[in-house]
Amino acid sequence: MQNELEVRFTLNGDPVRASVQAETSLLTLLKNLGVNSVKQACLEGECGACTVLIDGDAVNSCIALALTVEGKDVTTLEGIGTLENMHPLQVAFVETGASQCGFCTPGFIMSAVALLSKNPNPTVQEIRYGLSGNLCRCTGYVRPVKAIEIAAEAMAAGDDAIAAIKLAAEKLNANLGRR
């Protein structure tokens, strides 16, 4: 296509070089690159389903222009863990049942990663504020907030965060009537 510009950045640790039009959103570019975790929903920066990290900050990729990531580090859900080696937040979301339909989950987790990188020991109020840009129609927010709280506590304790998360989630689920 004509009038394309080149953008170079790092995506989940790998260098990327792509040609885009000036008005191309980061969401569109990421989808074109095969990133599955970013969701196309509101396209207005209101729902958080497309949240990614740009240099560690949570950003709605639907309203960020692709050219703004020139020389920056972009991280998506695919970049924080794998099925074989999940990030503690991913484990916490699975174990607590914080994800129901799953559409909003990547955005929640990426917002939580940004929050915990800046504040490893947040209060419930700080977690709620950190998630304020993410909408969910299924969970009622109780379990996602609890999942982040559990993951933060386990990560701060060091040792075996995954085992601690599973134990805390088991207790939570027993109290909330799951499993």
TIFI-904533 format. One record per atom (N, C-alpha, C, O): residue in one letter; atom name; x, y, z. Coordinates in steps of 0.02 Angstrom, whole numbers. Example, Ala and Ser with C-alpha at 12.3 -4.5 7.8 and 13.67 -1.06 7.14 Angstrom:
BEGIN
VEXLO|code|site|east|north|up
VEXLO|a|N|660|-284|390;
VEXLO|a|CA|615|-225|390;
VEXLO|a|C|660|-165|390;
VEXLO|a|O|712|-166|423;
VEXLO|s|N|642|-112|354;
VEXLO|s|CA|684|-53|357;
VEXLO|s|C|645|2|394;
VEXLO|s|O|670|57|402;
% end
This chain:
BEGIN
VEXLO|code|site|east|north|up
VEXLO|m|N|42|-59|0;
VEXLO|m|CA|0|0|0;
VEXLO|m|C|44|62|0;
VEXLO|m|O|101|61|25;
VEXLO|q|N|18|114|-27;
VEXLO|q|CA|58|176|-27;
VEXLO|q|C|44|215|37;
VEXLO|q|O|-4|204|72;
VEXLO|n|N|89|263|50;
VEXLO|n|CA|86|305|109;
VEXLO|n|C|96|265|173;
VEXLO|n|O|71|284|226;
VEXLO|e|N|132|209|169;
VEXLO|e|CA|146|171|229;
VEXLO|e|C|211|194|260;
VEXLO|e|O|258|216|226;
VEXLO|l|N|213|189|326;
VEXLO|l|CA|272|208|364;
VEXLO|l|C|297|146|401;
VEXLO|l|O|258|101|415;
VEXLO|e|N|360|146|416;
VEXLO|e|CA|388|89|452;
VEXLO|e|C|390|103|527;
VEXLO|e|O|405|158|549;
VEXLO|v|N|374|51|565;
VEXLO|v|CA|378|56|637;
VEXLO|v|C|419|-4|662;
VEXLO|v|O|409|-61|640;
VEXLO|r|N|466|10|707;
VEXLO|r|CA|507|-42|737;
VEXLO|r|C|498|-40|812;
VEXLO|r|O|501|13|843;
VEXLO|f|N|486|-98|840;
VEXLO|f|CA|476|-103|912;
VEXLO|f|C|490|-174|934;
VEXLO|f|O|503|-218|892;
VEXLO|t|N|486|-186|998;
VEXLO|t|CA|494|-253|1026;
VEXLO|t|C|426|-278|1048;
VEXLO|t|O|390|-243|1085;
VEXLO|l|N|408|-338|1026;
VEXLO|l|CA|344|-368|1045;
VEXLO|l|C|359|-432|1083;
VEXLO|l|O|384|-480|1054;
VEXLO|n|N|342|-432|1146;
VEXLO|n|CA|353|-491|1188;
VEXLO|n|C|425|-516|1185;
VEXLO|n|O|438|-577|1184;
VEXLO|g|N|472|-469|1181;
VEXLO|g|CA|542|-485|1181;
VEXLO|g|C|573|-494|1112;
VEXLO|g|O|634|-501|1107;
VEXLO|d|N|532|-495|1061;
VEXLO|d|CA|558|-505|993;
VEXLO|d|C|555|-441|952;
VEXLO|d|O|505|-405|956;
VEXLO|p|N|608|-426|914;
VEXLO|p|CA|606|-365|873;
VEXLO|p|C|554|-372|817;
VEXLO|p|O|548|-425|786;
VEXLO|v|N|518|-318|804;
VEXLO|v|CA|468|-317|751;
VEXLO|v|C|481|-256|707;
VEXLO|v|O|499|-202|731;
VEXLO|r|N|471|-266|643;
VEXLO|r|CA|475|-213|594;
VEXLO|r|C|414|-221|549;
VEXLO|r|O|405|-273|518;
VEXLO|a|N|373|-169|547;
VEXLO|a|CA|310|-174|509;
VEXLO|a|C|296|-109|472;
VEXLO|a|O|318|-55|493;
VEXLO|s|N|260|-114|418;
VEXLO|s|CA|238|-56|380;
VEXLO|s|C|165|-44|395;
VEXLO|s|O|124|-90|391;
VEXLO|v|N|149|17|413;
VEXLO|v|CA|80|34|431;
VEXLO|v|C|62|102|401;
VEXLO|v|O|105|142|384;
VEXLO|q|N|-2|113|395;
VEXLO|q|CA|-25|180|377;
VEXLO|q|C|-27|222|440;
VEXLO|q|O|-33|195|495;
VEXLO|a|N|-23|286|434;
VEXLO|a|CA|-19|331|491;
VEXLO|a|C|-78|322|539;
VEXLO|a|O|-70|330|599;
VEXLO|e|N|-137|306|513;
VEXLO|e|CA|-196|300|556;
VEXLO|e|C|-208|229|584;
VEXLO|e|O|-258|217|617;
VEXLO|t|N|-163|183|571;
VEXLO|t|CA|-170|114|595;
VEXLO|t|C|-163|112|671;
VEXLO|t|O|-115|139|699;
VEXLO|s|N|-211|81|704;
VEXLO|s|CA|-208|74|777;
VEXLO|s|C|-159|18|795;
VEXLO|s|O|-145|-26|755;
VEXLO|l|N|-133|21|856;
VEXLO|l|CA|-90|-32|881;
VEXLO|l|C|-129|-98|883;
VEXLO|l|O|-101|-151|868;
VEXLO|l|N|-193|-95|902;
VEXLO|l|CA|-234|-155|902;
VEXLO|l|C|-235|-189|834;
VEXLO|l|O|-225|-249|829;
VEXLO|t|N|-246|-150|781;
VEXLO|t|CA|-248|-178|714;
VEXLO|t|C|-181|-208|695;
VEXLO|t|O|-178|-263|666;
VEXLO|l|N|-127|-173|712;
VEXLO|l|CA|-61|-200|696;
VEXLO|l|C|-49|-266|733;
VEXLO|l|O|-25|-314|704;
VEXLO|l|N|-65|-267|797;
VEXLO|l|CA|-54|-328|836;
VEXLO|l|C|-96|-386|809;
VEXLO|l|O|-71|-442|804;
VEXLO|k|N|-158|-373|791;
VEXLO|k|CA|-200|-425|761;
VEXLO|k|C|-168|-450|695;
VEXLO|k|O|-166|-510|681;
VEXLO|n|N|-143|-402|655;
VEXLO|n|CA|-111|-421|592;
VEXLO|n|C|-48|-462|603;
VEXLO|n|O|-28|-501|560;
VEXLO|l|N|-16|-453|660;
VEXLO|l|CA|44|-491|677;
VEXLO|l|C|27|-558|709;
VEXLO|l|O|72|-597|725;
VEXLO|g|N|-37|-573|717;
VEXLO|g|CA|-59|-637|743;
VEXLO|g|C|-66|-641|819;
VEXLO|g|O|-69|-696|846;
VEXLO|v|N|-68|-584|852;
VEXLO|v|CA|-76|-584|925;
VEXLO|v|C|-150|-597|939;
VEXLO|v|O|-193|-559|917;
VEXLO|n|N|-164|-650|976;
VEXLO|n|CA|-234|-669|989;
VEXLO|n|C|-263|-640|1053;
VEXLO|n|O|-324|-634|1059;
VEXLO|s|N|-221|-622|1101;
VEXLO|s|CA|-248|-601|1166;
VEXLO|s|C|-280|-532|1165;
VEXLO|s|O|-325|-519|1206;
VEXLO|v|N|-260|-488|1121;
VEXLO|v|CA|-291|-422|1118;
VEXLO|v|C|-358|-428|1084;
VEXLO|v|O|-364|-456|1029;
VEXLO|k|N|-409|-403|1117;
VEXLO|k|CA|-477|-411|1091;
VEXLO|k|C|-503|-346|1062;
VEXLO|k|O|-493|-292|1089;
VEXLO|q|N|-537|-353|1006;
VEXLO|q|CA|-568|-295|974;
VEXLO|q|C|-640|-291|1000;
VEXLO|q|O|-681|-334|986;
VEXLO|a|N|-653|-239|1038;
VEXLO|a|CA|-720|-232|1068;
VEXLO|a|C|-747|-162|1056;
VEXLO|a|O|-780|-151|1005;
VEXLO|c|N|-734|-116|1101;
VEXLO|c|CA|-766|-51|1098;
VEXLO|c|C|-735|-4|1046;
VEXLO|c|O|-769|39|1018;
VEXLO|l|N|-671|-12|1033;
VEXLO|l|CA|-632|32|988;
VEXLO|l|C|-633|105|1010;
VEXLO|l|O|-621|150|969;
VEXLO|e|N|-648|117|1074;
VEXLO|e|CA|-650|186|1100;
VEXLO|e|C|-610|194|1164;
VEXLO|e|O|-612|247|1195;
VEXLO|g|N|-573|142|1185;
VEXLO|g|CA|-534|146|1246;
VEXLO|g|C|-575|143|1309;
VEXLO|g|O|-552|166|1361;
VEXLO|e|N|-634|114|1305;
VEXLO|e|CA|-680|113|1363;
VEXLO|e|C|-682|47|1400;
VEXLO|e|O|-700|45|1459;
VEXLO|c|N|-665|-9|1367;
VEXLO|c|CA|-678|-74|1398;
VEXLO|c|C|-616|-111|1424;
VEXLO|c|O|-623|-153|1467;
VEXLO|g|N|-558|-95|1398;
VEXLO|g|CA|-496|-127|1422;
VEXLO|g|C|-481|-195|1393;
VEXLO|g|O|-431|-225|1411;
VEXLO|a|N|-523|-221|1348;
VEXLO|a|CA|-512|-288|1320;
VEXLO|a|C|-449|-292|1277;
VEXLO|a|O|-423|-346|1264;
VEXLO|c|N|-425|-235|1255;
VEXLO|c|CA|-366|-233|1211;
VEXLO|c|C|-303|-209|1247;
VEXLO|c|O|-255|-190|1215;
VEXLO|t|N|-304|-210|1314;
VEXLO|t|CA|-249|-183|1353;
VEXLO|t|C|-184|-221|1340;
VEXLO|t|O|-182|-282|1342;
VEXLO|v|N|-131|-183|1328;
VEXLO|v|CA|-63|-208|1322;
VEXLO|v|C|-19|-164|1366;
VEXLO|v|O|-41|-113|1391;
VEXLO|l|N|43|-185|1374;
VEXLO|l|CA|91|-143|1409;
VEXLO|l|C|138|-112|1357;
VEXLO|l|O|164|-146|1314;
VEXLO|i|N|147|-47|1363;
VEXLO|i|CA|197|-12|1323;
VEXLO|i|C|247|16|1372;
VEXLO|i|O|231|60|1413;
VEXLO|d|N|308|-10|1368;
VEXLO|d|CA|360|8|1416;
VEXLO|d|C|335|1|1488;
VEXLO|d|O|352|42|1531;
VEXLO|g|N|294|-51|1501;
VEXLO|g|CA|270|-66|1568;
VEXLO|g|C|206|-32|1588;
VEXLO|g|O|178|-49|1641;
VEXLO|d|N|181|14|1549;
VEXLO|d|CA|118|49|1565;
VEXLO|d|C|60|17|1528;
VEXLO|d|O|65|1|1469;
VEXLO|a|N|3|8|1563;
VEXLO|a|CA|-57|-19|1531;
VEXLO|a|C|-86|33|1484;
VEXLO|a|O|-97|91|1502;
VEXLO|v|N|-99|11|1422;
VEXLO|v|CA|-125|56|1370;
VEXLO|v|C|-179|19|1331;
VEXLO|v|O|-172|-40|1316;
VEXLO|n|N|-233|54|1314;
VEXLO|n|CA|-285|26|1271;
VEXLO|n|C|-259|30|1199;
VEXLO|n|O|-253|84|1170;
VEXLO|s|N|-244|-28|1170;
VEXLO|s|CA|-214|-29|1104;
VEXLO|s|C|-261|-6|1049;
VEXLO|s|O|-239|9|993;
VEXLO|c|N|-326|-4|1062;
VEXLO|c|CA|-374|17|1011;
VEXLO|c|C|-370|92|998;
VEXLO|c|O|-390|115|944;
VEXLO|i|N|-345|130|1046;
VEXLO|i|CA|-340|203|1036;
VEXLO|i|C|-269|228|1032;
VEXLO|i|O|-257|288|1030;
VEXLO|a|N|-221|182|1032;
VEXLO|a|CA|-151|201|1024;
VEXLO|a|C|-132|190|951;
VEXLO|a|O|-145|136|923;
VEXLO|l|N|-102|238|920;
VEXLO|l|CA|-79|229|852;
VEXLO|l|C|-18|183|851;
VEXLO|l|O|24|187|894;
VEXLO|a|N|-15|141|800;
VEXLO|a|CA|40|94|794;
VEXLO|a|C|107|130|793;
VEXLO|a|O|157|105|821;
VEXLO|l|N|110|187|762;
VEXLO|l|CA|173|224|756;
VEXLO|l|C|199|249|823;
VEXLO|l|O|258|265|829;
VEXLO|t|N|157|252|874;
VEXLO|t|CA|179|277|939;
VEXLO|t|C|223|227|976;
VEXLO|t|O|253|244|1027;
VEXLO|v|N|227|165|953;
VEXLO|v|CA|269|115|987;
VEXLO|v|C|339|111|957;
VEXLO|v|O|378|67|975;
VEXLO|e|N|355|156|912;
VEXLO|e|CA|422|158|882;
VEXLO|e|C|475|157|938;
VEXLO|e|O|477|200|981;
VEXLO|g|N|519|105|935;
VEXLO|g|CA|573|99|983;
VEXLO|g|C|553|78|1053;
VEXLO|g|O|594|78|1098;
VEXLO|k|N|490|58|1062;
VEXLO|k|CA|466|41|1129;
VEXLO|k|C|457|-35|1136;
VEXLO|k|O|463|-73|1088;
VEXLO|d|N|444|-54|1197;
VEXLO|d|CA|433|-124|1215;
VEXLO|d|C|359|-135|1226;
VEXLO|d|O|329|-105|1271;
VEXLO|v|N|328|-177|1186;
VEXLO|v|CA|257|-193|1191;
VEXLO|v|C|251|-265|1217;
VEXLO|v|O|282|-311|1191;
VEXLO|t|N|211|-273|1269;
VEXLO|t|CA|200|-339|1298;
VEXLO|t|C|126|-354|1298;
VEXLO|t|O|85|-313|1319;
VEXLO|t|N|109|-414|1274;
VEXLO|t|CA|40|-438|1274;
VEXLO|t|C|37|-499|1321;
VEXLO|t|O|88|-519|1349;
VEXLO|l|N|-22|-526|1330;
VEXLO|l|CA|-29|-585|1373;
VEXLO|l|C|18|-641|1352;
VEXLO|l|O|44|-677|1394;
VEXLO|e|N|29|-648|1287;
VEXLO|e|CA|73|-701|1262;
VEXLO|e|C|145|-691|1287;
VEXLO|e|O|184|-739|1289;
VEXLO|g|N|162|-630|1306;
VEXLO|g|CA|231|-616|1327;
VEXLO|g|C|244|-623|1401;
VEXLO|g|O|301|-617|1423;
VEXLO|i|N|192|-637|1441;
VEXLO|i|CA|204|-643|1513;
VEXLO|i|C|207|-715|1537;
VEXLO|i|O|232|-728|1592;
VEXLO|g|N|183|-762|1498;
VEXLO|g|CA|184|-831|1518;
VEXLO|g|C|160|-877|1463;
VEXLO|g|O|131|-854|1414;
VEXLO|t|N|172|-941|1472;
VEXLO|t|CA|149|-992|1424;
VEXLO|t|C|105|-1042|1462;
VEXLO|t|O|100|-1040|1523;
VEXLO|l|N|74|-1087|1426;
VEXLO|l|CA|35|-1139|1458;
VEXLO|l|C|78|-1182|1504;
VEXLO|l|O|55|-1205|1557;
VEXLO|e|N|141|-1192|1485;
VEXLO|e|CA|186|-1232|1524;
VEXLO|e|C|217|-1193|1583;
VEXLO|e|O|236|-1222|1633;
VEXLO|n|N|221|-1128|1577;
VEXLO|n|CA|253|-1086|1627;
VEXLO|n|C|212|-1021|1636;
VEXLO|n|O|232|-968|1613;
VEXLO|m|N|155|-1029|1668;
VEXLO|m|CA|109|-972|1675;
VEXLO|m|C|134|-921|1726;
VEXLO|m|O|167|-938|1775;
VEXLO|h|N|117|-859|1713;
VEXLO|h|CA|130|-804|1760;
VEXLO|h|C|85|-816|1821;
VEXLO|h|O|30|-842|1813;
VEXLO|p|N|108|-797|1881;
VEXLO|p|CA|65|-807|1940;
VEXLO|p|C|-5|-776|1933;
VEXLO|p|O|-53|-804|1960;
VEXLO|l|N|-11|-720|1899;
VEXLO|l|CA|-78|-690|1890;
VEXLO|l|C|-122|-735|1846;
VEXLO|l|O|-182|-742|1859;
VEXLO|q|N|-92|-766|1796;
VEXLO|q|CA|-131|-812|1754;
VEXLO|q|C|-156|-871|1795;
VEXLO|q|O|-213|-892|1790;
VEXLO|v|N|-111|-898|1837;
VEXLO|v|CA|-129|-954|1880;
VEXLO|v|C|-185|-933|1927;
VEXLO|v|O|-233|-970|1937;
VEXLO|a|N|-178|-875|1957;
VEXLO|a|CA|-228|-851|2004;
VEXLO|a|C|-297|-843|1971;
VEXLO|a|O|-348|-860|2001;
VEXLO|f|N|-298|-817|1910;
VEXLO|f|CA|-362|-809|1874;
VEXLO|f|C|-394|-877|1860;
VEXLO|f|O|-454|-885|1868;
VEXLO|v|N|-353|-925|1841;
VEXLO|v|CA|-379|-992|1826;
VEXLO|v|C|-404|-1025|1891;
VEXLO|v|O|-461|-1050|1893;
VEXLO|e|N|-363|-1024|1941;
VEXLO|e|CA|-378|-1061|2003;
VEXLO|e|C|-437|-1031|2042;
VEXLO|e|O|-472|-1067|2077;
VEXLO|t|N|-447|-966|2037;
VEXLO|t|CA|-502|-934|2075;
VEXLO|t|C|-566|-930|2035;
VEXLO|t|O|-618|-909|2061;
VEXLO|g|N|-565|-950|1972;
VEXLO|g|CA|-624|-944|1930;
VEXLO|g|C|-639|-871|1912;
VEXLO|g|O|-696|-853|1902;
VEXLO|a|N|-586|-830|1909;
VEXLO|a|CA|-595|-758|1896;
VEXLO|a|C|-613|-745|1823;
VEXLO|a|O|-632|-690|1805;
VEXLO|s|N|-606|-795|1782;
VEXLO|s|CA|-622|-788|1712;
VEXLO|s|C|-682|-831|1696;
VEXLO|s|O|-681|-891|1708;
VEXLO|q|N|-735|-800|1670;
VEXLO|q|CA|-793|-840|1652;
VEXLO|q|C|-795|-850|1577;
VEXLO|q|O|-776|-903|1552;
VEXLO|c|N|-818|-800|1539;
VEXLO|c|CA|-817|-809|1467;
VEXLO|c|C|-747|-800|1439;
VEXLO|c|O|-731|-828|1386;
VEXLO|g|N|-705|-763|1475;
VEXLO|g|CA|-635|-755|1456;
VEXLO|g|C|-619|-697|1411;
VEXLO|g|O|-560|-682|1400;
VEXLO|f|N|-668|-663|1384;
VEXLO|f|CA|-656|-610|1336;
VEXLO|f|C|-615|-553|1367;
VEXLO|f|O|-570|-526|1336;
VEXLO|c|N|-632|-534|1428;
VEXLO|c|CA|-598|-477|1460;
VEXLO|c|C|-535|-497|1498;
VEXLO|c|O|-496|-453|1517;
VEXLO|t|N|-524|-561|1507;
VEXLO|t|CA|-470|-585|1550;
VEXLO|t|C|-401|-559|1530;
VEXLO|t|O|-364|-537|1573;
VEXLO|p|N|-381|-561|1466;
VEXLO|p|CA|-315|-536|1449;
VEXLO|p|C|-305|-463|1470;
VEXLO|p|O|-251|-445|1495;
VEXLO|g|N|-355|-421|1460;
VEXLO|g|CA|-350|-351|1480;
VEXLO|g|C|-344|-343|1555;
VEXLO|g|O|-306|-301|1579;
VEXLO|f|N|-383|-382|1592;
VEXLO|f|CA|-379|-381|1665;
VEXLO|f|C|-309|-399|1688;
VEXLO|f|O|-279|-365|1730;
VEXLO|i|N|-283|-454|1660;
VEXLO|i|CA|-217|-478|1682;
VEXLO|i|C|-162|-428|1663;
VEXLO|i|O|-117|-416|1703;
VEXLO|m|N|-166|-398|1604;
VEXLO|m|CA|-115|-350|1585;
VEXLO|m|C|-118|-287|1629;
VEXLO|m|O|-67|-259|1647;
VEXLO|s|N|-178|-265|1646;
VEXLO|s|CA|-185|-209|1692;
VEXLO|s|C|-156|-227|1761;
VEXLO|s|O|-124|-185|1793;
VEXLO|a|N|-168|-288|1782;
VEXLO|a|CA|-142|-311|1847;
VEXLO|a|C|-66|-316|1846;
VEXLO|a|O|-33|-300|1896;
VEXLO|v|N|-37|-338|1791;
VEXLO|v|CA|36|-342|1785;
VEXLO|v|C|65|-271|1793;
VEXLO|v|O|114|-262|1829;
VEXLO|a|N|35|-223|1759;
VEXLO|a|CA|59|-153|1765;
VEXLO|a|C|52|-128|1836;
VEXLO|a|O|98|-97|1863;
VEXLO|l|N|-5|-142|1867;
VEXLO|l|CA|-16|-121|1936;
VEXLO|l|C|36|-151|1983;
VEXLO|l|O|68|-114|2022;
VEXLO|l|N|46|-216|1980;
VEXLO|l|CA|92|-250|2026;
VEXLO|l|C|165|-232|2014;
VEXLO|l|O|207|-237|2059;
VEXLO|s|N|181|-212|1953;
VEXLO|s|CA|251|-191|1940;
VEXLO|s|C|266|-125|1974;
VEXLO|s|O|323|-112|1992;
VEXLO|k|N|215|-85|1983;
VEXLO|k|CA|224|-19|2016;
VEXLO|k|C|207|-22|2090;
VEXLO|k|O|234|16|2130;
VEXLO|n|N|163|-68|2109;
VEXLO|n|CA|140|-74|2177;
VEXLO|n|C|131|-148|2194;
VEXLO|n|O|76|-175|2186;
VEXLO|p|N|184|-181|2216;
VEXLO|p|CA|180|-254|2228;
VEXLO|p|C|135|-275|2286;
VEXLO|p|O|121|-335|2293;
VEXLO|n|N|114|-228|2327;
VEXLO|n|CA|72|-245|2384;
VEXLO|n|C|11|-199|2387;
VEXLO|n|O|4|-161|2435;
VEXLO|p|N|-32|-202|2337;
VEXLO|p|CA|-89|-155|2335;
VEXLO|p|C|-145|-174|2383;
VEXLO|p|O|-154|-232|2400;
VEXLO|t|N|-181|-124|2405;
VEXLO|t|CA|-242|-135|2443;
VEXLO|t|C|-297|-156|2395;
VEXLO|t|O|-289|-150|2334;
VEXLO|v|N|-352|-179|2421;
VEXLO|v|CA|-409|-197|2379;
VEXLO|v|C|-432|-135|2341;
VEXLO|v|O|-449|-139|2282;
VEXLO|q|N|-433|-78|2374;
VEXLO|q|CA|-454|-16|2341;
VEXLO|q|C|-407|1|2283;
VEXLO|q|O|-430|22|2230;
VEXLO|e|N|-342|-8|2293;
VEXLO|e|CA|-293|5|2239;
VEXLO|e|C|-301|-44|2182;
VEXLO|e|O|-292|-25|2124;
VEXLO|i|N|-317|-106|2197;
VEXLO|i|CA|-330|-155|2144;
VEXLO|i|C|-392|-134|2104;
VEXLO|i|O|-390|-135|2042;
VEXLO|r|N|-445|-115|2139;
VEXLO|r|CA|-505|-93|2104;
VEXLO|r|C|-491|-33|2059;
VEXLO|r|O|-515|-29|2002;
VEXLO|y|N|-452|14|2085;
VEXLO|y|CA|-434|73|2045;
VEXLO|y|C|-391|52|1984;
VEXLO|y|O|-400|78|1929;
VEXLO|g|N|-345|5|1995;
VEXLO|g|CA|-303|-19|1941;
VEXLO|g|C|-341|-54|1886;
VEXLO|g|O|-319|-57|1828;
VEXLO|l|N|-400|-81|1903;
VEXLO|l|CA|-442|-115|1854;
VEXLO|l|C|-498|-70|1828;
VEXLO|l|O|-540|-93|1789;
VEXLO|s|N|-499|-8|1848;
VEXLO|s|CA|-556|36|1831;
VEXLO|s|C|-566|46|1756;
VEXLO|s|O|-620|66|1736;
VEXLO|g|N|-517|32|1716;
VEXLO|g|CA|-525|38|1643;
VEXLO|g|C|-546|-27|1610;
VEXLO|g|O|-548|-30|1548;
VEXLO|n|N|-561|-78|1649;
VEXLO|n|CA|-580|-143|1621;
VEXLO|n|C|-652|-159|1638;
VEXLO|n|O|-672|-156|1696;
VEXLO|l|N|-690|-177|1588;
VEXLO|l|CA|-760|-195|1597;
VEXLO|l|C|-769|-270|1590;
VEXLO|l|O|-737|-303|1549;
VEXLO|c|N|-814|-298|1632;
VEXLO|c|CA|-830|-368|1629;
VEXLO|c|C|-905|-375|1641;
VEXLO|c|O|-933|-346|1687;
VEXLO|r|N|-937|-414|1599;
VEXLO|r|CA|-1009|-425|1606;
VEXLO|r|C|-1026|-488|1645;
VEXLO|r|O|-1084|-500|1661;
VEXLO|c|N|-975|-530|1659;
VEXLO|c|CA|-989|-596|1688;
VEXLO|c|C|-973|-602|1762;
VEXLO|c|O|-1012|-632|1799;
VEXLO|t|N|-917|-575|1784;
VEXLO|t|CA|-890|-595|1849;
VEXLO|t|C|-915|-555|1908;
VEXLO|t|O|-914|-580|1965;
VEXLO|g|N|-937|-494|1899;
VEXLO|g|CA|-954|-452|1956;
VEXLO|g|C|-893|-426|1991;
VEXLO|g|O|-899|-394|2044;
VEXLO|y|N|-834|-439|1965;
VEXLO|y|CA|-770|-412|1989;
VEXLO|y|C|-745|-443|2054;
VEXLO|y|O|-687|-431|2071;
VEXLO|v|N|-784|-480|2090;
VEXLO|v|CA|-762|-507|2154;
VEXLO|v|C|-702|-554|2144;
VEXLO|v|O|-650|-546|2176;
VEXLO|r|N|-709|-602|2100;
VEXLO|r|CA|-655|-650|2089;
VEXLO|r|C|-594|-620|2055;
VEXLO|r|O|-538|-636|2076;
VEXLO|p|N|-600|-577|2005;
VEXLO|p|CA|-539|-546|1977;
VEXLO|p|C|-500|-506|2029;
VEXLO|p|O|-439|-510|2032;
VEXLO|v|N|-535|-469|2070;
VEXLO|v|CA|-500|-430|2123;
VEXLO|v|C|-467|-478|2172;
VEXLO|v|O|-409|-466|2191;
VEXLO|k|N|-502|-530|2191;
VEXLO|k|CA|-473|-579|2238;
VEXLO|k|C|-414|-615|2206;
VEXLO|k|O|-364|-628|2240;
VEXLO|a|N|-418|-632|2142;
VEXLO|a|CA|-363|-665|2108;
VEXLO|a|C|-300|-622|2109;
VEXLO|a|O|-245|-647|2121;
VEXLO|i|N|-308|-558|2098;
VEXLO|i|CA|-251|-512|2098;
VEXLO|i|C|-223|-506|2169;
VEXLO|i|O|-163|-504|2179;
VEXLO|e|N|-268|-502|2217;
VEXLO|e|CA|-246|-497|2287;
VEXLO|e|C|-206|-559|2307;
VEXLO|e|O|-153|-554|2338;
VEXLO|i|N|-231|-618|2289;
VEXLO|i|CA|-197|-681|2304;
VEXLO|i|C|-129|-684|2269;
VEXLO|i|O|-79|-703|2299;
VEXLO|a|N|-128|-666|2205;
VEXLO|a|CA|-65|-669|2167;
VEXLO|a|C|-14|-620|2196;
VEXLO|a|O|45|-636|2202;
VEXLO|a|N|-36|-560|2214;
VEXLO|a|CA|10|-510|2242;
VEXLO|a|C|41|-535|2307;
VEXLO|a|O|101|-529|2317;
VEXLO|e|N|0|-563|2350;
VEXLO|e|CA|25|-589|2414;
VEXLO|e|C|75|-646|2402;
VEXLO|e|O|128|-648|2434;
VEXLO|a|N|58|-691|2357;
VEXLO|a|CA|102|-748|2343;
VEXLO|a|C|167|-726|2311;
VEXLO|a|O|221|-751|2327;
VEXLO|m|N|163|-679|2264;
VEXLO|m|CA|224|-654|2231;
VEXLO|m|C|269|-617|2280;
VEXLO|m|O|330|-623|2276;
VEXLO|a|N|239|-579|2325;
VEXLO|a|CA|278|-541|2374;
VEXLO|a|C|313|-588|2423;
VEXLO|a|O|368|-573|2447;
VEXLO|a|N|282|-645|2438;
VEXLO|a|CA|311|-692|2486;
VEXLO|a|C|371|-728|2456;
VEXLO|a|O|413|-756|2492;
VEXLO|g|N|376|-728|2389;
VEXLO|g|CA|433|-760|2357;
VEXLO|g|C|421|-835|2349;
VEXLO|g|O|379|-856|2309;
VEXLO|d|N|458|-874|2386;
VEXLO|d|CA|455|-947|2386;
VEXLO|d|C|420|-977|2325;
VEXLO|d|O|438|-961|2268;
VEXLO|d|N|370|-1018|2337;
VEXLO|d|CA|333|-1051|2282;
VEXLO|d|C|266|-1016|2273;
VEXLO|d|O|216|-1036|2302;
VEXLO|a|N|266|-963|2233;
VEXLO|a|CA|206|-922|2223;
VEXLO|a|C|149|-964|2196;
VEXLO|a|O|92|-955|2216;
VEXLO|i|N|163|-1009|2149;
VEXLO|i|CA|110|-1048|2117;
VEXLO|i|C|74|-1092|2169;
VEXLO|i|O|13|-1096|2170;
VEXLO|a|N|113|-1126|2212;
VEXLO|a|CA|82|-1168|2263;
VEXLO|a|C|41|-1126|2312;
VEXLO|a|O|-13|-1147|2332;
VEXLO|a|N|67|-1068|2330;
VEXLO|a|CA|31|-1024|2376;
VEXLO|a|C|-34|-1000|2345;
VEXLO|a|O|-85|-995|2379;
VEXLO|i|N|-32|-984|2280;
VEXLO|i|CA|-92|-962|2245;
VEXLO|i|C|-145|-1018|2244;
VEXLO|i|O|-204|-1006|2258;
VEXLO|k|N|-123|-1078|2229;
VEXLO|k|CA|-170|-1134|2226;
VEXLO|k|C|-202|-1148|2294;
VEXLO|k|O|-262|-1162|2298;
VEXLO|l|N|-163|-1143|2347;
VEXLO|l|CA|-190|-1153|2414;
VEXLO|l|C|-240|-1098|2432;
VEXLO|l|O|-294|-1113|2457;
VEXLO|a|N|-222|-1036|2420;
VEXLO|a|CA|-267|-980|2435;
VEXLO|a|C|-331|-984|2393;
VEXLO|a|O|-385|-970|2417;
VEXLO|a|N|-324|-1003|2329;
VEXLO|a|CA|-382|-1010|2285;
VEXLO|a|C|-428|-1065|2309;
VEXLO|a|O|-489|-1059|2305;
VEXLO|e|N|-399|-1119|2333;
VEXLO|e|CA|-439|-1175|2358;
VEXLO|e|C|-482|-1152|2418;
VEXLO|e|O|-541|-1170|2423;
VEXLO|k|N|-452|-1113|2462;
VEXLO|k|CA|-489|-1087|2519;
VEXLO|k|C|-544|-1038|2496;
VEXLO|k|O|-601|-1041|2521;
VEXLO|l|N|-527|-994|2449;
VEXLO|l|CA|-576|-946|2423;
VEXLO|l|C|-634|-983|2392;
VEXLO|l|O|-692|-968|2405;
VEXLO|n|N|-619|-1032|2350;
VEXLO|n|CA|-671|-1068|2315;
VEXLO|n|C|-716|-1106|2363;
VEXLO|n|O|-776|-1111|2352;
VEXLO|a|N|-687|-1133|2417;
VEXLO|a|CA|-727|-1168|2467;
VEXLO|a|C|-775|-1118|2502;
VEXLO|a|O|-833|-1134|2515;
VEXLO|n|N|-750|-1058|2516;
VEXLO|n|CA|-791|-1007|2547;
VEXLO|n|C|-845|-980|2501;
VEXLO|n|O|-900|-963|2524;
VEXLO|l|N|-831|-977|2436;
VEXLO|l|CA|-879|-950|2388;
VEXLO|l|C|-921|-1004|2355;
VEXLO|l|O|-963|-989|2313;
VEXLO|g|N|-909|-1067|2373;
VEXLO|g|CA|-951|-1121|2348;
VEXLO|g|C|-933|-1144|2278;
VEXLO|g|O|-978|-1160|2239;
VEXLO|r|N|-869|-1146|2261;
VEXLO|r|CA|-848|-1171|2195;
VEXLO|r|C|-805|-1233|2206;
VEXLO|r|O|-766|-1235|2253;
VEXLO|r|N|-813|-1282|2163;
VEXLO|r|CA|-776|-1345|2162;
VEXLO|r|C|-797|-1391|2216;
VEXLO|r|O|-770|-1446|2221;
% end
